[in-house]
Amino acid sequence: MVLKDLVFRTRSYRRFDESYQIAYETLESLIDLARLSASTANRQPLKYIICNTPDRCNRVFPSLAWAGYLKEWDGPSEGERPSAYIIVLGDKSIAESFGVDHGIAAQSIMLGATEEGLGGCIIASVKREQLRNELRIPEKYEILLVLALGRPVEKVIVDEIKDGDIKYWRDPEKNHHVPKRPLNEIILNL
């Protein structure tokens, strides 16, 4: 697969075939991609929690907010929820701040997921204390991101921005549209 195609197909999916189970070993291999990715000053302060059973996934789901621009949508309904999560944590005993490490790690995981025929969504809108209590995550770990993963059941369409509107939206067929700025608008010739 060509890198540009892989990046283009790595979209934020929010509806999945919940019955499709992702093997623990597959999730481990995705985390290994993050482990091999760049880390500020090579400190490698990130840690990960894998949730891939219905019970564990049901404990994570209520702590997440989905698709802020879709005000009428409360997130995926039963049957369309992720079948796995990877929770990205920062180990405060290794570093006080985590820079962009978790963004790099999350993108590496999502690219790997796409290559495996999966899809996902990087979620930063997390009820962190609720999740910490639910999974008994020790205070020494800062909850940075939750990666929702599964077999996508929705189509994501990349559109050009119209009238400056960057908000994603759904059409009547439930296709998810994501407006992107044109290349000539983001490269500055100073």
Steps between C-alpha positions, in 0.01 A plus 500: 500500500634843407545733799276775358218247452549368853485852646193585288316185614586563867190698593310553826237226501226514762277206405622140505392138477505440874482123454841497326754420770859623476758257634714614791810415293385736223465783752843416641649525150339842454647619829837367383479747209456778757792364702723525194388857420682821592493620861617836637858462632437124461341498847224259388255595778188355340317197636193326358195314624332254263125443527362244254229309684134608504512553878810723487373691196166564672692647792693742275219616270307724749816704564525617137346788305438438130489740202456845654375652174215247477286651777204266441717185525597350837755262355482151357199292599523144630629276224700787346736569789874431488606144577831616649667798660859593561537753781814711467652607830794720596718364779564802725788317670689519168398847377297797622363580156457287192533750216373350177603143578142379540398657167785327321419170672128529424562566131739205479235276657227630269714451189571145613131441568413614147762265357332218699159583347380672817401856575487720801460836660747694713298638791628777725159595639509259794343513845840423647410458867206276412726283284775500765252378762335244270832336403685578824777686318764616752555875542858475372353460149347794315220394266594657165284338232264213436522325163174336397553211258291260297382396157339816353142486370488855372640676198713809559521746210764772481361824352653841434395771743214717376448853631765447771290235680724234655222311682457135404147382426288203400288471187160323490674167421707543821824556306737705713642803314826663611588837343873560443678821405662498155878455486560846353328653804722335760844552342626849564739658254667759725 
